[in-house]
């Protein structure tokens, strides 16, 4: 559960960062900028929503990204008209157009190696379908994670790219709604993780010592045999166990224990634990509404005092099934561990 809370926290922070960065760029790119391919190559604009003209598409250096044997994205380097292919491209166009991807899949998908003529026919057909032989308009990619994923896909391109090349999604627009959704989801997960962590801290603080449940293993080795709390006459002997009346209703019994050990709670099976630095008591009230006996698992050097405190406050008597006798708390010091 603790790992889940921290996972929610990390995912929330990640989505908040990604969504926030996306909103930042979308706000800065509210107006589309039109410029020539030469201008873009010399100095890419700060806005990501662009319309670049005067470009040549390098379909011979195109690349693609596959998933499970299917082409899911195509990449085309773009350069100013007449610029040699040896010069690294500053602009890369990306498309996920289903019709275009279907054409590419039929020719080069699944590791196919078509002849050069078939490859050129395919590329010319794709360029005609996209209508981007001389210009491209769309929205540039941003964000550390998105850019890292894109860089891995671009390693297969057959053309050199500038170190700061911009990848533009064809016909895309600033996505305030998408990034706003990511930001909202990240904020929700962040708040949820903080609330869960605070609830855990509050539960620990409300326990008698604020100790975590799994810290019982650090208690001293002393352990008493199983004990039972019953409501019988102080003068009664062991034969009265069979005829002992019920202690009370489970909610009432739990409340009486909580009056002695604040923070005590029982689960659905009627089980609860209280502990301090040198003792631990696990009390079983049973799953029924009417509680006939409270059985106890006692550990630690301080359990005798804790049992005496509970017995004195409630008037319940302590029965030791191992010995078949009722015992005062002081007598428990003479009882051997199981």
C-alpha positions as CSV (number, residue, x, y, z in Angstrom):
1,X,0.0,0.0,0.0
2,X,2.9,2.3,0.8
3,X,4.4,1.7,-2.6
4,X,1.1,2.5,-4.2
5,X,0.9,5.8,-2.5
6,X,4.4,6.8,-3.6
7,X,3.6,5.5,-7.1
8,X,0.6,7.8,-7.2
9,X,2.7,10.7,-6.0
10,X,5.4,10.1,-8.7
11,X,2.8,9.6,-11.6
12,X,0.9,12.7,-10.4
13,X,4.1,14.8,-10.4
14,X,5.0,13.5,-13.8
15,X,1.6,14.3,-15.4
16,X,1.6,17.7,-13.7
17,X,5.0,18.5,-15.2
18,X,4.1,17.2,-18.7
19,X,0.7,18.9,-18.7
20,X,2.0,22.2,-17.3
21,X,4.8,22.3,-19.9
22,X,2.3,21.6,-22.6
23,X,0.0,24.4,-21.4
24,X,3.0,26.8,-21.3
25,X,3.9,26.1,-24.9
26,X,0.3,26.1,-26.1
27,X,-0.3,29.6,-24.5
28,X,2.9,30.9,-26.1
29,X,1.8,29.5,-29.5
30,X,-1.7,31.0,-29.7
31,X,-0.9,32.6,-33.1
32,X,0.5,30.6,-36.0
33,X,3.7,32.0,-37.5
34,X,4.4,31.9,-41.2
35,X,8.0,31.9,-42.4
36,X,10.2,30.6,-45.1
37,X,12.2,27.4,-44.9
38,X,15.4,29.4,-45.1
39,X,14.3,31.6,-42.1
40,X,13.4,28.5,-40.1
41,X,16.8,26.8,-40.9
42,X,18.6,29.9,-39.8
43,X,16.6,30.6,-36.6
44,X,13.6,28.4,-35.6
45,X,10.9,30.5,-34.0
46,X,10.0,30.3,-30.3
47,X,6.4,29.5,-31.1
48,X,5.5,25.9,-32.0
49,X,2.5,26.5,-34.2
50,X,4.1,27.2,-37.6
51,X,3.5,27.4,-41.3
52,X,6.8,26.9,-43.3
53,X,6.9,27.4,-47.1
54,X,9.6,27.0,-49.7
55,X,10.8,23.6,-48.5
56,X,11.8,20.5,-50.3
57,X,10.7,17.2,-48.8
58,X,13.5,14.6,-48.5
59,X,11.5,11.4,-49.1
60,X,14.6,9.4,-49.8
61,X,15.8,10.0,-46.2
62,X,12.4,9.3,-44.7
63,X,11.9,7.0,-41.7
64,X,9.1,5.4,-39.8
65,X,8.1,4.0,-36.4
66,X,6.6,0.5,-36.2
67,X,4.6,-1.2,-33.4
68,X,3.9,-4.9,-33.5
69,X,4.8,-5.1,-37.2
70,X,2.6,-2.1,-38.2
71,X,3.8,1.4,-39.3
72,X,2.3,3.9,-36.9
73,X,4.2,7.1,-37.9
74,X,6.2,8.5,-40.8
75,X,9.0,11.1,-40.6
76,X,10.2,13.3,-43.5
77,X,13.2,15.7,-43.3
78,X,12.5,19.1,-44.8
79,X,15.1,21.5,-46.2
80,X,15.2,24.9,-48.0
81,X,14.8,24.3,-51.8
82,X,18.1,23.5,-53.4
83,X,19.9,22.8,-50.2
84,X,22.2,19.7,-50.5
85,X,21.1,16.6,-48.7
86,X,24.4,16.4,-46.8
87,X,23.4,19.4,-44.7
88,X,21.6,18.4,-41.5
89,X,17.9,19.1,-41.7
90,X,16.5,21.5,-39.1
91,X,12.9,20.6,-39.7
92,X,11.2,17.1,-39.7
93,X,7.6,16.6,-40.6
94,X,5.7,13.7,-38.8
95,X,2.3,12.3,-39.8
96,X,0.0,9.6,-38.5
97,X,-2.5,9.9,-41.4
98,X,-4.2,6.4,-41.6
99,X,-4.5,6.4,-45.4
100,X,-0.8,7.4,-45.8
101,X,0.3,4.8,-43.2
102,X,-1.7,2.1,-45.1
103,X,0.1,2.9,-48.3
104,X,3.5,2.7,-46.5
105,X,2.5,-0.6,-44.8
106,X,1.7,-2.3,-48.1
107,X,5.1,-1.4,-49.4
108,X,7.6,-1.4,-46.6
109,X,5.7,-2.6,-43.6
110,X,6.7,-5.8,-41.8
111,X,10.4,-5.6,-42.8
112,X,9.6,-5.7,-46.6
113,X,12.5,-4.6,-48.9
114,X,10.9,-3.2,-52.1
115,X,12.8,-2.4,-55.2
116,X,13.8,1.2,-55.7
117,X,11.1,1.9,-58.3
118,X,8.4,0.6,-56.0
119,X,9.8,2.7,-53.1
120,X,9.9,5.9,-55.2
121,X,6.3,5.3,-56.5
122,X,5.1,4.8,-52.9
123,X,6.9,8.0,-51.7
124,X,5.6,10.1,-54.6
125,X,2.1,8.9,-53.9
126,X,2.4,9.7,-50.1
127,X,3.8,13.2,-50.9
128,X,0.9,13.8,-53.3
129,X,-1.7,12.6,-50.7
130,X,-0.2,14.9,-47.9
131,X,0.2,17.9,-50.3
132,X,3.5,18.9,-48.6
133,X,5.9,19.0,-51.5
134,X,6.8,22.7,-50.8
135,X,5.3,23.6,-47.4
136,X,4.3,22.2,-44.1
137,X,2.1,23.5,-41.3
138,X,1.5,22.0,-37.9
139,X,2.6,22.0,-34.3
140,X,6.1,21.3,-33.0
141,X,6.7,18.7,-30.4
142,X,7.9,19.7,-26.9
143,X,8.5,18.1,-23.5
144,X,11.4,16.0,-22.3
145,X,9.7,12.6,-22.5
146,X,8.0,13.2,-25.9
147,X,11.2,14.4,-27.4
148,X,13.2,11.5,-26.0
149,X,10.7,9.0,-27.6
150,X,10.8,10.9,-30.9
151,X,14.6,11.0,-30.9
152,X,14.7,7.2,-30.7
153,X,12.3,6.9,-33.7
154,X,14.5,9.3,-35.7
155,X,17.6,7.2,-35.4
156,X,16.4,5.2,-38.4
157,X,16.2,8.2,-40.8
158,X,18.5,8.0,-43.8
159,X,19.4,11.7,-43.7
160,X,21.4,13.8,-41.2
161,X,19.5,15.9,-38.7
162,X,20.6,19.0,-36.8
163,X,21.0,18.4,-33.1
164,X,18.1,20.8,-32.3
165,X,15.9,19.7,-35.2
166,X,12.2,20.4,-34.6
167,X,9.6,17.7,-35.3
168,X,6.3,19.1,-36.5
169,X,3.1,17.1,-36.4
170,X,1.4,17.8,-39.7
171,X,-1.8,19.8,-39.4
172,X,-1.7,19.7,-35.6
173,X,-2.8,22.6,-33.4
174,X,-2.0,23.8,-29.8
175,X,-3.8,21.3,-27.5
176,X,-4.9,23.2,-24.4
177,X,-7.6,20.6,-23.7
178,X,-5.3,17.6,-23.8
179,X,-2.6,19.2,-21.7
180,X,-5.2,20.6,-19.3
181,X,-6.5,17.1,-18.8
182,X,-3.1,15.8,-18.1
183,X,-2.5,18.6,-15.6
184,X,-5.8,18.0,-13.9
185,X,-5.2,14.3,-13.6
186,X,-1.7,14.9,-12.3
187,X,-3.1,17.3,-9.7
188,X,-5.8,14.8,-8.7
189,X,-3.2,12.0,-8.2
190,X,-0.9,14.3,-6.3
191,X,-3.7,15.4,-3.9
192,X,-4.9,11.8,-3.5
193,X,-1.4,10.5,-2.6
194,X,-0.9,13.3,-0.1
195,X,-4.3,12.6,1.5
196,X,-3.5,8.8,1.8
197,X,-0.1,9.5,3.3
198,X,-1.6,12.0,5.8
199,X,-4.2,9.4,6.8
200,X,-1.5,6.9,7.5
201,X,0.4,9.4,9.5
202,X,-2.7,10.3,11.5
203,X,-3.4,6.6,12.2
204,X,0.1,6.2,13.6
205,X,-0.2,9.3,15.6
206,X,-3.5,8.2,17.2
207,X,-2.1,4.8,18.3
208,X,-0.7,4.7,21.9
209,X,2.8,5.0,20.7
210,X,2.5,6.1,17.1
211,X,4.4,2.9,16.1
212,X,3.8,1.2,12.8
213,X,2.1,-2.2,13.0
214,X,5.1,-4.2,11.7
215,X,7.4,-2.8,14.4
216,X,6.1,-5.5,16.8
217,X,8.9,-7.7,15.7
218,X,11.3,-5.2,17.5
219,X,9.6,-5.9,20.9
220,X,11.5,-7.8,23.6
221,X,11.3,-11.6,23.3
222,X,9.1,-12.1,26.4
223,X,5.8,-13.6,25.3
224,X,2.9,-14.8,27.6
225,X,0.8,-17.8,26.8
226,X,-2.7,-17.2,25.4
227,X,-4.9,-15.3,27.9
228,X,-8.7,-14.7,28.2
229,X,-10.6,-11.8,29.8
230,X,-14.0,-12.9,31.3
231,X,-16.7,-11.4,33.4
232,X,-17.0,-13.7,36.4
233,X,-17.3,-13.2,40.1
234,X,-13.9,-12.4,41.8
235,X,-14.3,-15.4,44.0
236,X,-15.2,-17.8,41.3
237,X,-12.9,-20.7,40.3
238,X,-12.0,-22.2,37.0
239,X,-15.3,-24.1,36.8
240,X,-17.1,-20.7,36.3
241,X,-15.5,-20.4,32.8
242,X,-18.1,-22.6,31.2
243,X,-20.9,-20.4,32.6
244,X,-19.4,-17.0,32.2
245,X,-21.9,-14.4,30.9
246,X,-21.0,-12.3,27.8
247,X,-18.8,-9.3,28.3
248,X,-21.0,-7.1,26.2
249,X,-21.8,-6.0,22.6
250,X,-18.7,-5.7,20.4
251,X,-19.0,-2.0,19.9
252,X,-19.3,-1.4,23.6
253,X,-16.4,-3.7,24.4
254,X,-14.2,-2.0,21.9
255,X,-15.1,1.4,23.3
256,X,-14.2,0.3,26.8
257,X,-10.8,-0.9,25.6
258,X,-10.3,2.4,23.7
259,X,-11.0,4.3,26.9
260,X,-8.0,2.5,28.4
261,X,-5.8,2.5,25.2
262,X,-6.8,5.5,23.0
263,X,-6.7,4.7,19.4
264,X,-7.7,1.1,19.7
265,X,-9.8,-0.2,16.8
266,X,-11.0,-3.6,15.7
267,X,-11.2,-4.9,12.1
268,X,-14.0,-6.9,10.6
269,X,-13.0,-10.0,12.4
270,X,-13.0,-8.2,15.8
271,X,-9.2,-8.0,16.1
272,X,-7.2,-5.0,17.2
273,X,-3.7,-4.3,18.5
274,X,-2.3,-1.8,20.9
275,X,1.4,-1.3,21.7
276,X,3.9,0.8,23.4
277,X,7.7,0.8,23.4
278,X,8.1,-2.4,25.4
279,X,4.8,-4.2,25.0
280,X,2.1,-5.3,22.6
281,X,-1.4,-6.6,23.1
282,X,-3.4,-8.1,20.3
283,X,-7.0,-8.5,21.5
284,X,-9.6,-10.7,19.7
285,X,-13.2,-9.9,20.4
286,X,-14.6,-12.4,17.8
287,X,-16.7,-11.8,14.7
288,X,-20.1,-12.0,16.5
289,X,-22.0,-9.0,17.8
290,X,-22.1,-10.5,21.3
291,X,-18.6,-10.8,22.9
292,X,-18.3,-13.7,25.3
293,X,-14.6,-13.4,25.9
294,X,-11.6,-11.3,24.8
295,X,-8.6,-13.4,24.0
296,X,-5.1,-11.8,24.3
297,X,-1.7,-12.3,22.6
298,X,0.7,-10.5,24.9
299,X,4.3,-9.7,24.0
300,X,7.1,-7.6,25.6
301,X,8.4,-6.9,29.1
302,X,5.7,-4.3,29.8
303,X,2.7,-6.5,29.1
304,X,2.1,-7.3,32.8
305,X,1.5,-3.6,33.6
306,X,-0.7,-3.2,30.5
307,X,-2.8,-6.2,31.4
308,X,-3.2,-4.9,34.9
309,X,-4.3,-1.5,33.7
310,X,-6.9,-3.0,31.4
311,X,-8.2,-5.5,34.1
312,X,-8.4,-2.8,36.7
313,X,-10.3,-0.4,34.4
314,X,-12.8,-2.9,33.1
315,X,-13.2,-5.3,36.1
316,X,-12.6,-8.3,33.8
317,X,-10.7,-11.3,35.1
318,X,-7.7,-12.9,33.5
319,X,-7.9,-16.6,32.8
320,X,-4.8,-18.7,31.7
321,X,-6.0,-21.6,29.6
322,X,-2.6,-23.2,29.7
323,X,-2.8,-23.5,33.5
324,X,-6.6,-23.7,33.8
325,X,-6.7,-21.0,36.4
326,X,-7.7,-17.4,36.9
327,X,-4.7,-15.2,37.7
328,X,-4.0,-11.7,39.0
329,X,-1.7,-9.6,36.7
330,X,1.1,-9.9,39.3
331,X,0.8,-13.7,39.1
332,X,1.5,-13.6,35.4
333,X,5.2,-12.8,36.1
334,X,5.5,-16.5,37.2
335,X,3.8,-17.8,34.0
336,X,6.3,-19.3,31.6
337,X,6.2,-18.2,27.9
338,X,4.7,-20.7,25.5
